[in-house]
Amino acid sequence: MQASQDLLVEIGTEELPPTSLKRFAQAFTEALKQGLAAQGLTHGAIESFATPRRLACLVRDLAECQPDRELVRRGPALAAAFDANGQPTKAALGFARSCGLEVAELGREAVGNGTFLVARRTEPGQATTDLIAPLVEKALAALPIPKRMRWADFDAEFVRPVHWVCLVFGTQPIAARVMGIEADNQTRGHRFHHPAALTIALAGDYASLLREQGFVEPSFTRRRERIAEQVAALAASVAGRAVVSDDLLDEVTALCEWPCALLGRFEETFLEIPDEVLIETMQKNQKYFPLVDAQGALLPRFVAVANIESRDPDRVRAGNERVIRPRFADAAFFWHQDLKRPLADFAEGLERTVFQDRLGTMADKSRRVARLAQRIAERLGVDAGQVARAAALAKCDLMTQMIFEFPSLQGTMGRYYALRSGEDPEVAAALEEQYRPRHAGDALPATDCGRVLALAERIETLVGIFAIGQRPSGVKDPYALRRAAIGVLRLMIETPLALDLRALLAHAAAGLPEGVDAGSAAADVYDYILERLPGYYQEQGIALDSVEAVAALKPGSLADIDQRIRAVEAFRALPEATALAAANKRIRNILKKSVAADLPAGPPRPELFREPAETALGERVAALLGSIAPLQAGHDYRGILQTLAQLRDDVDAYFEQVMVMAEEPELRTNRLRQLQQIEGLFLDVADISRLQQ
């Protein structure tokens, strides 16, 4: 059994970007794992560690060296290696010399129909300690760092200056140079509690040494759990519940090495401000956890997490309470200033705010959205007056002081200001709902007015930006068009909304400003939205080819597309599905190769049937047409496919017994029309020829 030791790799730095720490740690661990595998070094589990001042990995049971490798080098064929007298030729001598061997030491190897000279030698595996430094350098270079920096007079580049490197294999420090730093077996404890170095005598003791002596919890996961427990306990102590988002918890975890949670309070008078404003201030600006009561109402309390175990926690608490007060006071000022005017008065500012040079101001955009929203409202039977009012007010809150300070609250503040201005509650709700869904998994608008406005906003943006030639490319998507397209999918499918997407896109294109050539924008946006379908359905476990089978027909309604896709998924579960999909593929190929496009319109003529199989198929189709007609009228696509599944035996028999491309033109045309009829029945739902077995 190969000898092994634990390996510790630690990179000590200045404070790392908190929103990136978790991602860096995962990437570093994965890159190191891949590097070890590439070198043939076997190992056990890899533990990842990350704090504001360090990235580290502990590799358990890492082999002490690479396995030996047998290197085989092939030389000339025997016929060229020896002359008629059996003496080595220049080719053989030269090959042996290049391998550092005598000809007699070379082996033979049969390859195909020939036998060749070969040189075999065993290359001893390198010691692990000689390989680690390059592997670590490579892993650090592979981290997803958008912008690297240099420091002092070092040539190395990293996201933050590196201050120490700790490499320990078992009990031995590895002598190497990484990122311009000489590695040793010294780590550092907490910046204030234990700034002195700590010696790692045994790699496996790394985490326990930092916890017990260094006032550092090196595990990101354990530190996160510790913070969550402390926050929950403090909230419960005042009969509250903490508002904890995963992103904020990750960020706070990345900001401290020895977390100590503290309960703070603020003046109840600030509670007159909308909860969302106070929560945004606490979470985004101060990294505090807000507290709510059992009914979800905000409490005048918060939990802050310090990176120090203070001898005077009351002073730390008072400091946190002091810094939040002016931020809340600013928010209160913005709130009261904005309330001095009705929301509609802010519309004048939209006339002076450019949305996009070629597409005009925010006011211009609002009018285009209103025009499209009116059309959608008419199609859905929604109150057109409410929709028009909501569209007119939709972007007014962008001109308020509160949104200048807290842009992420757009829509939310619009709802509050609309209600304070006496607007209809559904109109006010729509101002917030126009932004839903904001992200994956977010709720859809709950009101009719909100759905109409949300859909109109996204469609207008997509068409306008495509029309000026700024569709997304690569990772660049400044107008969040991918998210807008997914929003359109979700709104139209999950609500659902029985609307013709092509017609709405064309209506939006017709409303673009003079000088903007809409061209193919509507068609391009339609295709762009449909390109998002595979990803949307993949998350639901629906096969890609089921989506393609429907998308190939390019139906106008996304809700209709959804019904068809789910019908195809149900059809695939039938025992007849595979054979019928193959038959449709065969039909498609026959029709493509024939002059099917010139076939006279209409069904086949039964009087021209000659073979029993084509007669049987014709009769079966005729019998099924009566059953299918009401299903087609009711858009019961699942029922249509289940009914058509009855064709399997007749279709199989047809292809076994009937020569489609008969010599007689009239007979050949009739058989092609019969195939075209069958294909058309399936194409009323989907192109099932695209389904894979």
NORVENCOR-V485553 format. One record per backbone hydrogen bond with DSSP energy under -0.5 kcal/mol. NH is the residue of the N-H (numbers start at 1). CO is the residue of the C=O. E is the energy in kcal/mol with one decimal. If there is no record, write none. Layout:
# NORVENCOR-V485553
NH_CO_E / NH_CO_E
This chain:
# NORVENCOR-V485553
5_62_-2.4 / 7_59_-2.7 / 8_168_-3.1 / 9_57_-2.5 / 10_166_-2.3 / 11_55_-3.0 / 12_10_-0.6 / 12_164_-3.1 / 13_53_-2.3 / 14_161_-1.9 / 16_52_-2.7 / 20_17_-1.4 / 21_17_-1.0 / 24_20_-2.7 / 25_21_-2.6 / 26_22_-2.1 / 27_23_-2.4 / 28_24_-2.8 / 29_25_-2.2 / 30_26_-2.3 / 31_27_-2.6 / 32_28_-2.3 / 33_29_-2.3 / 34_30_-2.4 / 35_31_-2.1 / 36_32_-2.3 / 37_33_-2.0 / 38_34_-2.3 / 39_35_-1.3 / 40_37_-1.5 / 41_36_-2.5 / 42_40_-0.7 / 44_60_-3.9 / 47_58_-2.6 / 49_56_-2.9 / 50_218_-2.0 / 51_54_-2.3 / 54_51_-1.4 / 55_11_-1.7 / 56_49_-2.5 / 57_9_-2.4 / 58_47_-2.4 / 59_7_-3.0 / 59_57_-0.6 / 60_45_-2.8 / 60_58_-0.7 / 62_5_-2.9 / 62_59_-0.5 / 63_42_-2.6 / 64_3_-2.2 / 66_126_-2.6 / 69_123_-2.7 / 71_69_-0.6 / 71_121_-3.3 / 72_70_-0.5 / 73_119_-2.3 / 75_117_-3.9 / 78_115_-2.6 / 80_77_-1.2 / 81_77_-1.3 / 82_78_-1.6 / 83_87_-2.7 / 86_83_-2.0 / 89_81_-3.0 / 93_89_-2.6 / 94_90_-3.0 / 95_91_-2.0 / 96_92_-2.6 / 97_93_-2.6 / 98_94_-2.2 / 99_95_-1.2 / 100_96_-0.6 / 100_97_-1.2 / 101_96_-2.7 / 105_102_-1.3 / 106_103_-1.6 / 107_118_-3.0 / 109_116_-2.1 / 111_114_-3.1 / 114_111_-2.1 / 116_109_-2.7 / 117_76_-2.5 / 118_107_-2.5 / 119_73_-2.6 / 120_118_-0.5 / 121_71_-2.0 / 123_69_-3.9 / 123_121_-0.6 / 124_122_-0.7 / 128_64_-2.7 / 130_127_-1.4 / 131_127_-0.6 / 131_128_-1.5 / 132_128_-1.4 / 135_131_-1.6 / 136_132_-2.7 / 137_133_-2.5 / 138_134_-2.4 / 139_135_-2.4 / 140_136_-2.5 / 141_137_-2.1 / 142_138_-1.2 / 143_140_-1.1 / 145_143_-2.5 / 146_144_-0.6 / 149_158_-2.7 / 154_151_-2.1 / 158_149_-2.1 / 163_12_-2.8 / 164_12_-1.5 / 166_10_-2.7 / 167_165_-0.5 / 167_184_-1.8 / 168_8_-1.9 / 169_172_-3.3 / 170_6_-3.2 / 170_168_-0.6 / 171_169_-0.8 / 172_169_-2.1 / 174_167_-2.5 / 175_173_-0.6 / 176_174_-0.8 / 178_176_-0.5 / 178_181_-2.6 / 181_178_-2.3 / 183_176_-3.0 / 183_181_-0.5 / 184_165_-1.9 / 187_198_-3.0 / 189_194_-0.9 / 189_196_-1.1 / 190_214_-3.1 / 194_190_-1.5 / 198_187_-2.5 / 200_185_-3.1 / 201_199_-1.0 / 203_170_-2.8 / 205_202_-2.3 / 206_203_-1.7 / 209_205_-2.6 / 210_206_-2.0 / 211_207_-2.2 / 212_208_-2.6 / 213_209_-2.4 / 214_209_-1.1 / 216_210_-1.9 / 217_257_-2.7 / 218_216_-0.8 / 220_218_-0.5 / 223_219_-2.3 / 224_220_-2.2 / 225_221_-2.3 / 226_222_-2.2 / 227_223_-2.2 / 228_224_-2.5 / 229_225_-2.4 / 230_226_-2.3 / 231_227_-2.8 / 232_228_-2.2 / 233_229_-2.3 / 234_230_-2.2 / 235_231_-2.3 / 236_232_-2.3 / 237_233_-1.4 / 238_235_-1.4 / 239_236_-1.8 / 240_235_-2.7 / 241_292_-2.4 / 243_290_-2.9 / 244_242_-0.9 / 245_243_-0.6 / 249_245_-2.5 / 250_246_-2.5 / 251_247_-2.3 / 252_248_-2.8 / 253_249_-2.1 / 254_250_-1.7 / 255_252_-1.2 / 256_252_-0.6 / 256_253_-0.7 / 260_306_-2.2 / 262_304_-3.1 / 264_262_-0.5 / 264_302_-3.3 / 266_300_-1.8 / 270_267_-1.6 / 271_268_-2.0 / 272_269_-1.4 / 273_270_-1.8 / 277_274_-1.1 / 278_274_-1.4 / 279_275_-3.0 / 280_276_-2.4 / 281_277_-2.3 / 282_278_-2.6 / 283_279_-3.0 / 284_280_-2.5 / 285_280_-0.7 / 285_281_-1.1 / 286_281_-1.4 / 288_282_-3.2 / 289_303_-2.7 / 290_288_-0.7 / 291_301_-1.1 / 292_241_-2.7 / 293_297_-2.6 / 296_293_-1.8 / 299_291_-2.9 / 301_299_-1.7 / 302_264_-2.0 / 303_289_-2.0 / 304_262_-2.4 / 306_260_-2.8 / 306_304_-0.6 / 310_308_-1.1 / 315_312_-1.1 / 316_312_-1.2 / 317_313_-2.7 / 318_314_-2.6 / 319_315_-2.0 / 320_316_-1.9 / 321_317_-2.2 / 322_318_-2.0 / 323_319_-1.8 / 324_320_-1.2 / 325_321_-1.0 / 326_322_-0.8 / 327_323_-0.6 / 328_324_-2.2 / 329_325_-2.4 / 330_326_-2.1 / 331_327_-2.1 / 332_328_-2.5 / 333_329_-2.0 / 334_330_-2.5 / 335_331_-2.4 / 336_332_-2.3 / 337_333_-2.5 / 338_334_-2.6 / 339_335_-1.7 / 340_337_-1.2 / 341_338_-1.4 / 345_342_-1.5 / 346_343_-1.8 / 347_344_-1.7 / 348_345_-0.9 / 349_346_-1.2 / 350_346_-0.6 / 350_347_-1.1 / 351_347_-0.7 / 351_348_-0.8 / 352_349_-1.0 / 353_350_-0.9 / 354_352_-0.6 / 355_360_-2.1 / 356_360_-2.0 / 359_356_-0.7 / 360_356_-1.5 / 362_350_-0.8 / 362_353_-3.0 / 363_350_-1.5 / 365_361_-2.2 / 366_362_-2.5 / 367_363_-2.1 / 368_364_-2.0 / 369_365_-2.6 / 370_366_-2.4 / 371_367_-2.2 / 372_368_-2.2 / 373_369_-3.1 / 374_370_-2.2 / 375_371_-1.4 / 376_372_-2.3 / 377_373_-2.9 / 378_374_-2.2 / 379_375_-1.9 / 380_376_-2.0 / 381_377_-1.3 / 382_377_-2.1 / 387_383_-1.9 / 388_384_-2.5 / 389_385_-2.1 / 390_386_-2.8 / 391_387_-2.6 / 392_388_-1.9 / 393_389_-1.7 / 394_390_-1.1 / 396_393_-1.6 / 397_393_-0.5 / 398_395_-1.3 / 399_396_-1.9 / 400_397_-1.6 / 404_400_-1.5 / 405_401_-1.5 / 406_402_-2.9 / 409_406_-2.1 / 410_407_-1.7 / 412_410_-0.8 / 413_409_-2.5 / 415_411_-2.0 / 416_412_-1.7 / 417_413_-3.0 / 418_414_-2.3 / 419_415_-2.2 / 420_416_-2.2 / 421_417_-1.3 / 422_419_-1.5 / 423_418_-2.6 / 428_424_-2.5 / 429_425_-2.5 / 430_426_-2.0 / 431_427_-1.2 / 431_428_-0.5 / 432_428_-0.8 / 432_429_-0.8 / 433_429_-2.5 / 434_430_-1.7 / 435_432_-1.3 / 436_433_-1.8 / 442_439_-2.2 / 451_447_-2.2 / 452_448_-2.3 / 453_449_-2.3 / 454_450_-2.5 / 455_451_-2.3 / 456_452_-2.6 / 457_453_-2.5 / 458_454_-1.6 / 459_455_-2.5 / 460_456_-2.5 / 461_457_-1.8 / 462_458_-2.5 / 463_459_-2.5 / 464_460_-2.4 / 465_461_-2.5 / 466_462_-2.2 / 467_463_-2.3 / 468_464_-1.1 / 469_466_-1.8 / 470_465_-2.3 / 473_476_-1.5 / 476_473_-1.9 / 477_475_-0.5 / 480_477_-2.1 / 484_480_-1.9 / 485_481_-2.6 / 486_482_-2.3 / 487_483_-2.2 / 488_484_-2.2 / 489_485_-2.2 / 490_486_-2.7 / 491_487_-2.8 / 492_488_-2.4 / 493_489_-2.4 / 494_490_-2.3 / 495_490_-0.5 / 495_491_-0.8 / 497_492_-2.2 / 498_496_-0.5 / 499_497_-2.0 / 501_499_-0.9 / 501_556_-2.5 / 504_500_-1.9 / 505_501_-2.5 / 506_502_-2.4 / 507_503_-2.2 / 508_504_-2.3 / 509_505_-2.4 / 510_506_-1.9 / 511_507_-0.7 / 511_508_-0.9 / 512_509_-1.4 / 516_513_-1.8 / 517_515_-0.7 / 518_516_-0.9 / 521_518_-3.1 / 524_520_-3.0 / 525_521_-2.8 / 526_522_-2.2 / 527_523_-2.3 / 528_524_-2.5 / 529_525_-2.7 / 530_526_-2.3 / 531_527_-1.9 / 532_528_-0.5 / 532_529_-1.3 / 533_530_-1.3 / 536_532_-2.1 / 537_533_-2.7 / 538_534_-2.3 / 539_535_-1.4 / 540_537_-1.2 / 541_538_-1.7 / 542_537_-2.1 / 547_543_-1.4 / 548_544_-2.4 / 549_545_-2.1 / 550_546_-0.9 / 550_547_-0.6 / 551_547_-3.2 / 552_548_-2.0 / 553_550_-1.8 / 554_550_-0.5 / 554_551_-1.3 / 559_497_-0.6 / 561_557_-2.1 / 562_558_-2.2 / 563_559_-1.8 / 564_560_-2.2 / 565_561_-2.7 / 566_562_-2.3 / 567_563_-1.7 / 568_564_-2.5 / 569_565_-2.3 / 570_566_-1.8 / 571_567_-2.5 / 572_568_-2.2 / 573_569_-0.6 / 573_570_-1.0 / 574_571_-2.0 / 577_574_-1.3 / 580_576_-2.2 / 581_577_-2.6 / 582_578_-2.2 / 583_579_-2.3 / 584_580_-2.6 / 585_581_-1.9 / 586_582_-2.1 / 587_583_-2.7 / 588_584_-2.7 / 589_585_-2.1 / 590_586_-2.3 / 591_587_-2.7 / 592_588_-2.2 / 593_589_-1.9 / 594_590_-1.4 / 596_591_-1.0 / 598_595_-2.0 / 599_596_-1.6 / 606_604_-0.7 / 608_605_-2.0 / 609_606_-1.8 / 615_611_-1.9 / 616_612_-2.7 / 617_613_-2.2 / 618_614_-2.2 / 619_615_-2.5 / 620_616_-2.4 / 621_617_-2.6 / 622_618_-2.4 / 623_619_-2.3 / 624_620_-2.0 / 625_621_-1.9 / 626_622_-0.8 / 627_623_-0.5 / 628_624_-2.3 / 629_625_-2.1 / 630_626_-0.6 / 631_627_-0.7 / 632_628_-2.7 / 633_629_-2.2 / 634_630_-1.6 / 635_632_-1.3 / 636_631_-2.9 / 637_635_-1.6 / 640_636_-2.0 / 641_637_-2.3 / 642_638_-2.3 / 643_639_-2.2 / 644_640_-2.7 / 645_641_-1.4 / 646_643_-1.6 / 647_644_-2.2 / 648_645_-1.5 / 651_647_-2.9 / 652_648_-2.8 / 653_649_-2.4 / 654_650_-2.1 / 655_651_-2.1 / 656_652_-1.3 / 657_653_-1.9 / 658_654_-2.6 / 660_658_-0.9 / 662_660_-2.1 / 668_664_-2.7 / 669_665_-2.8 / 670_666_-1.9 / 671_667_-2.0 / 672_668_-2.3 / 673_669_-2.2 / 674_670_-1.7 / 675_671_-2.2 / 676_672_-2.6 / 677_673_-2.2 / 678_674_-1.9 / 679_675_-2.8 / 680_676_-2.4 / 681_677_-1.7 / 682_678_-1.6 / 683_679_-2.6 / 684_680_-0.9 / 685_682_-2.3 / 686_682_-2.6 / 687_549_-2.9 / 688_686_-1.4 / 690_687_-1.9 / 691_688_-1.5
